[in-house]
């Protein structure tokens, strides 16, 4: 247990904020796993100094289990922390630090599991998958998955260790991020009728988005496992105009759609593009609205009750019920790109993530270590 906490302290000390180079933390993890005799595959992304890491411990045979975590964390700017967010600090049994719950806690448990696996009589391999820039829309893992497709990974299942309070999650929604670009015509505000106001175009699109949300709520078959049992649409950012006395020529909306795991967002994207055309038609000639997809990842839906990685996960955590989560993970990408059955199960709580004084407890780390020890025991059995 102390090894896991010590490892977590070292991981938290790396300010591996999403969107920044991560070679320092990947170098450290690679060196640590290499000392254990792991086979290491370092997979770069397109960005400078961004890397994924993949490791195998045990025989190069089919039927192994993948443990997956992202090494990046969200920024701390603008947050009031009670202690240095990049120094693991214990108070009243809580271990405070950026990423302690999301999700360096599980990453530390993965390192502990790797050490245990090296002294275990594995008949099937333990894999560790570590990605970058998950917090920006699961960006880095796509390069890793592409490489694993090429190498022909033959694992039997994957555990994504996002913070679920050690409950086994079998589903989450997918997400698509959109940019709606509204272009009008600038003019002096003394005579605004000579221009086309791009902010007004954007306001019309916000109204269309609200109409789409109501349509979704009324027509989708609800999945009552989720707190919000239908797909959702929301505007997160708006940017437009340069001065109060200029009719704005440009205005952009940043929009996300989170869809139930068994659905694709295509029909809703098509709906928005048709709505954009309606808004343009209702305005003067020269108005333009474009709906651009800038990022997406699939949802997760694992329905094979009582079999494979799900059965193993429930046995290893001594539970017999599953849950769903409202936040997105890399699990849907592992399932889609590698045809790999996935569950999400890890220590900590998402309710503590992305905010000041994020923490994890020693008991949560201990429970996760025990969970992974049982996974290793299973790998010592024949397929």
Buried (B, 14 or more C-beta within 10 A) or exposed (E): EEBBBBBBBBBBBBBBBBBBBBBEBBBBBBEBBEEBEBBBBBBBBEBEEBBBBBBBBBEEEEBBBBBBBBBBBBBBEEBEBEEBBBEBBBEEEBBBBBBBBBBBBBBBBBBBBBBBBBEBEBBBBBBBBBBBBBBBBBBBBBBBBEBBEEEEBEBBBBBBBBBBBBBBBBBBBBBBBBBBBBBBBBBEBEEBEEBBBBBBBBBBBBEBBEEBBEEBBEEBEEBEEBEEEBBBBEBEEBEBBEEEEBBBBBBBBBBBBBBBBEBBBEEBBEBBBEBBEBBBEEBEEEBBBEBEEEBBBBBBBBEEEEEEBBBBBBEBBEBEEBBBBEBBBBBBBBBBBBEBBBBBBBBBBBEBBBBBBBBBBBEBBBBBBBBBBBBBEEBEEEE
